[in-house]
Amino acid sequence: MIRPFVFLTLAVPALLAGMRVAHADMAEHAHRSSVAGIDLVSYPTRVEQVVTLVGALPAGDALAGRANIAVPTLTGMLLDRGTRTLDKYAIAARLEEVGAQLTFAVGPQSLEIHGRCLRKDLPRLLEILALELRTPAFDAAEFAKARQQFVGSLQDEMQNTEARAREAFERQIFPPGHPNRPHTIDEYLAAARTATVDEVRRFHAQTYGPAHLTLVLVGDLDPAEVEAEVGKRFAGWSGGRDYLRPVTPASPGAAATDTVPLRDKTSVSVLLGQATGLVYKDPDALALRMGTAVLGHGFTGRLMSTVRDREGLTYNIGAGLGADSVADGDWYIAASFAPALLDKGIVSTRQVLEKWWRDGISEEELARRKQGLVGGYFVGLSTTGGIASTVLVDLQRGYGLEWLDEYPKALEALQRDQVNSAIHRRLDPDRMALIEVGSIPGTAAALPGTTASPGAGEGSAQAD
């Protein structure tokens, strides 16, 4: 059993070198154009027959503005439940008979589109996509079903410790009016129960359109044929809104602790972190990501090796940056602890964090993490879905197609002093927010026979 492991370990540099050659000059293989007002990227690969489609349209929760905050999600939920010419059963039948897939999901800023089909069926997939985006039926009966489904999912989230921790964390670190600051689940529930199908129709008319829609298609395709088909299906469509970008980036506030007690939970979800004021493309952002990977990426990160492996306080802990593709985002440590180990776990986590922040990372750690991140990047580009998602995210972050080739070079070029400087200048452990959600010792929710109110523990969060 030892010899194969040693062989694979020694083969890693050669493997990565081969992958780099295979993916060299990726930007040259991509075709980007504006078709019917849509930012369209076609990327032919050697994968036979299969085409993957991903897309993003600025129509997420944050774009509700002062209107009903449940409407963006309800709008996205209704897209595949019937158009003016096809009911939901006809849509499902047309996709199923050729084995195609087409789904939608609504996030904080965007409607996300995911599709997959055989090359010969791409015209059918694009036809259905165009009908669903342009002419959804918004049937009243289907709206009522979608609304009830949304309410049910929100009620489930009320008891999900990770969802509640993320909500409390983002409300703590992002100021009112910032696109990354969420409404509470209680507020979403109230909004969903009062939403109307007319509000959905109005949001669709005001928000959906080609102006800021991005579509990326990867696989066995001909770019000219894709452009012709997209032009045919989306010709004459107009409108659309841009993403929301705050005028002033969020800045770290004073240190704060927020607890959200939930009854009968086997673990407590913990988030510790702050707003960074950085978008992904900013100077320092990539260096900070590199340093954060050393702290908390996977089983080789410092947090996992110390808090989990050496001290046995958790099965799950890591660090990352997020929500920064369009607006400035956050930096966080996420962990879960058994209630009895919560205090010890947080103390240990803070000790690892403070040493990392104070002393920085070593040259050995930097070299090892570079190899891991570059290797992971190329592995992610080994599928049509991986290429498509990478291209889409790069475009959302404001990069051109050349970033496909420049990203691994940028990682390789990072220096230790640059990484440690970004850590020390951009973060402050003394000003971080700490969120604890679950059956927390010393709270009512931790005691048998008691029930916490849905909004308990949110007193430190400012109302919108």
N, C-alpha and C positions, 0 to 999 in steps of 0.2 A: 504493500500500500504506500510505502514511502517513495519509491522510485518515480511513479507517475507524478506525484505531487512536486518532487524536485524538478522533474523535467518541465512541467508546466510553468513553474516559477522562473526557471532559467529562460523559458521561451517567451516570456511576456514582452521584453523589449523588441524582439524580432516580430512578434505578433502585432504590436502597436505600430512598428515601422511599416509593416505590410498594409495595415489599415489606413495609415496616412497616405501611402501611395495610391491606394484604391480610391480614396476620397479627395485626392489633390485637385485643386482648381474646380471645386464644386460650383462656384458661381458661374463658371462658363457654361455649365450644362443647364442652368435655369433660364427661363424666358419670362420676363416681367413686362406687362403691358397694361394699359388702361382700356378696358372694353366695356362699353355701355356705362361708363362712369365707375366701373368696379376695378379695384386694384387686383389684377389677376396674375398669378405665378403658375407656370407649368414646368414640371421637372421630369423629363423622361429618365427612366431607369431600365436596367436589364431584367427586372422582374416581369415575367410574361403574364399577360392577360389582365392582371389586377391593377386597379386604379384606386388610390385613396384621396379623399377630398376633406379638407378642413377649412373652416372660415370663421370670421369674427365680424360682428356688426355692433356698433355702439348702441346698445339697447338694453343695458343692464339696470339693476336696481337703482343705482345712483342717478340715472337719467330721469327718474320719476319727478325730480324737482319737488315742488310743493303739492303735487297731485298725490293720488292714492299710491302708497309705496308698494302695494302688492301687485299693481297692474303690470309692470314689466315682466314679472315671472309668469303671471297668468297669460299674458300675451304669448310668450314663448311656449307655454304648455299647450296652447290651442293651435299652433301652426300645423301640426300633423293630424289634427282632428277634423280635417275637412277644408276644402277650398270651394270657390264658387262653382267649380265644374266637376270636382271629385269629392265624394264623401270619404270618411276615414277608412271605410271598408275597401273602397276602390283603391285608395292609396296603398293600403297594406297589401292588397292582392297584387298590384302592379310591381311592388318591390319584392314580395316573396317569390313570385313566379320566376324571377331571374336571380334570386339569392342576394339582392342588393340591400344595403342598410343606409338609413338616413335618420339622424337624431339631432335634437336641439337641447341646449342647456343654458340657463340664464345665470350669469355671475354678477359681481358688483358693478362692472362697467360694460360688459358685452354679452350679446347672444352668441353662443358658441355652436358651430355647425360641424358635424362629423358624418362622413359618408364613405361608402365603399361599394365597389361593383366590379364586374368584368369590363374589359375595354369596350366590347361590343354594346354594352348596356349603358355606357356613359351618357348618351343623349337622353335616355329615359330618366336617369338619375337627375340630370340638370333640368329637365322639363318639370319634374315633380318639385325640385327645390325652388325653381322660379315661381311655380304656382303657389307653393306654401308661403314664400316670403312676400309675394306681391298681392295675392288675392285670397287670403284666408277667409273662411266663411264666417267665423266667430258666431257659430250657432248658439242660441241661448241655452239649449239643453246641455250641450257639450261644455259650455261655460260653467254651468252649475256643477257639473261633475268635476271639472278641473278645480274649481274653487274649493269643493269639499276635499278633494285629494290634497290640495295645498294646505288646507287647515290641518288635516291629519298629519302631514309631514312636519308641520310646525309644532304640533302637540308632541310628536316624538322627539323633536329637537329640545323641547323643554327639559327632558330627562337625560339628554346626552351631555356628559360632562365636557367632552372636547368642544362641542359646538358652543356650549355656554361659556367656556373659558375663552374661546376666540372672540365671541361677542363682547364679553366684559373687557378683554384686553384691548381690542380696537377702539372701544368707546372710551377707555381710559387714556390712550396715547394720542388719538387723533381728535382735533378740536371740532366743535359743531361747524357744519358746512364743508368739511373736508370729504372728498368722494370716497375715501377709505373708512370713514366712520359709519358703522352700521346703525340701523334702528334696532331696538330690542325685539326679541321674538314676540313679546306681548304686543308691541306696536304692529308687527306684521300680522298677527292673528286678528287684531281689531280691524286692520285695513282689509284683510282678505274677506272677512265676514260682511263688510259693507261695500266691497267693490262691485261694479256693474259692468255689463258687457259693453255699454256705450263708452265707458271710460277706456276699455281695452281698444275699441275701434279708434277712439281719438288718439290714444298713445301710438298706435300703429301708424296712423296717418301722419303724425307729427315727427316720428322717429325713424321709421323704416325707410330705406332708400339706398341707392348705390353709392352715394357720395363718399362714405367712409367704410364701405364693405370691402373686406379682403377675402379672396378665395385662393387657396393653394391646392393644386392637383399634382400628385406624384405617382409615377408608375409607368405602365405600358401605354403611352399616349403620344400623340403628335401635337405639338403646341399650336400649329396653325388650325388643326381641326378643333381643338379645345376653344380657341379664341372665336372661331366661327360659331360654334354651338352656344357659347355663353352670350355672344352678341345677338344671336337669334332669340334666345329665351328671355333676355333681360332688356331688349331694345325698348325705348320709350319710357322706362321706369325712371322716376326722379325722386329727389328728396334725400333725407338722411342727415344725421347729426354727428358731430365730432365727439371724441372722448372728453371727459371732464378733467381739467388740469387745474389744481389750486393755484391761486395767485401767489400765496406765500406757503412754502413748505412747512410741515409740522416740525416742531422742535421739542426736545425732551423736556418734560415738566419735572416737578418735584417727585421724589420717591413716594409711592403709594402702594397700599395693599388692599385688595378687594377680594372678599370671600363670598361665594355663592353656595350656600348649603343645599345639598340634594340628598334625600333619604335613600338608605339601603344601597349604596354604591360600594363596590369592592375596592375601588381605587379613587384617588383624588387627582384630577387633571390640573397641571400647573403650567403657567406661562410666566416667564420672567423676561422683560425686555423693554424696548423703547422705540419711539419714532426715530428714524435716521435722518430725515430731511433729504434723502438721496433717491433719485430715480436710477434705474439700472445703468443708464448710459453715462452717468456723472463720473468725473474723476473720483477716485477712491472706492467706487462701488465694487469693481472687480477685485481689487486688493483686499477689501473687507470680506468679500465672499471667500477668497482663498484662506484667509486667516480663520474665518468661521468654520470652514470645512475641517481644518485641523482641530478646532475645539470640539465640534459635534457632528461630524459626518460619518455615519455608519459605526461599525464595531471597532474601527481603529481610531476613532475620535477620542480626545482626552476625557470627555464627559462619560462616555460609555465605558472606557477602560478603568476609570476611577470609581464613579458612582455605582455602576452596575457590577463590573467584574471584580474589582478589589473589595468594595464595601458591601456589595449585595443588597443595595437599597431599592433597586428598581429593575424592571425588564426593558424599560423604554425611556430613552432620553436622547436628545439631539438638539442642534442649533441650526438656525437658518435665517435668511432674509426673504421677505415676501412682499406682495402687493405693490411692487415698484416698477412694473413694466410701463405704465402710463403716468401715474401719479407717484409722488414720493412715498416710500413704504416703511416697513418696520424691520427690526432685528429682534430675535427672540430665542430663548431656550424653552423647549417643550418637554415635559416629562409627566409620568404618572407614578404615584407612590401609594402603597397601602396606607390607610389612615394612620396606623400605629407607627409608620416610618416617615410620615410627612415632615415633621420638624427636622429629623436627622438628614433626610434627603435634601431639603432646602439648604441647610447649613453646608453640606458637602458640595452641592451645586454651586453655591456662592463662592466657596473656597477655590474651586477649580476655575470659575469665571474670573475671579480677582487675580489669581496668579497668571492666567493667560493674558489678561488685560495689562497687568503690570510688566511682565517679563517678555511678552510676545512669543513668537514661534521660533524654532531653531532652523538652521539650514537643512538639516536632515529631514525634518518634518515638511518643510517647503518642497524639497525635491520629491519626497514620497507622495505628497498630495498632488503635485503637478502631474505626476505619472498617472495617478488614479483618476483625476478629473479629465485629463486629455483622453485617456483610454475609455472612460465612461462616455465621453462625448462621441467618439467614433463608434462605439458599440450602439449608441442611441441612433446613429445614422445608418444602421444596417437594415432597417425596414422602411417601407414606404411611409408608414405612419410616423416613424421617428423623424424622417426628413421633413415631412409636411408640417408636423407640429413645431419643429425647430425653425423652419422658415417663417411660419406665421408669428411665432413669439418674437423672432428677431425684427420683423417688420413693425410689430406693435411697439417694440422698444425704440424704434426710430433708426434702426440700422438698414443699410442696403444689403443686397444679396452677397456682397463681398465679405460680409461678416462671417459667413459660413466658413471661409478659409482663414480669416484673420483671428477668429476667436481662439483656436488652440495656440496660435502664435502669441497672442496677447497673454495667455496663461503662462506660457513658457518664459516670457520676458519679465514676469514679475520678480522683483527682488525682495529679499527679507526685510530690509529697512523700509521699503515702500509698504509692505503688508503691515508691519508693526506700527508704522506711523498712522496708517488708516485706522487700525484698531484703537489706538490711544486717542486719536483726535475725534473720531466719530462716535465713540461709545463712552458711557459713563456709568459704571455699576452702581454708583451712589444715587443715581437719578432714575433708576429703572422701576417699572411697575411690576408688581407681583400679583398674580391672579391664582386663586385656589378654588376649585369647583368639585364638590362631591360630599361625602359623609365626613366632614371635617371634625376632628376631635374638639370638644368644647362647644359645639354648636348644636342647636336643636335637632338638626337633620341627622346627627350622628347617634341620637338616642332612639331606642326602639319605641314604636308606637307614636312617633311624632312626624309631622309633615311640614316642610318648609313651604312658604308661599312662593309662587313662580318667580317673583321678582326679588326674592330675598337676597341680601348681600350686594345689591347694586347701588347702594346709597352714595358711593363715591363717584359714580358716573354722572356727568352732567347731562341734563335733558336737552334734547334738540330744541 
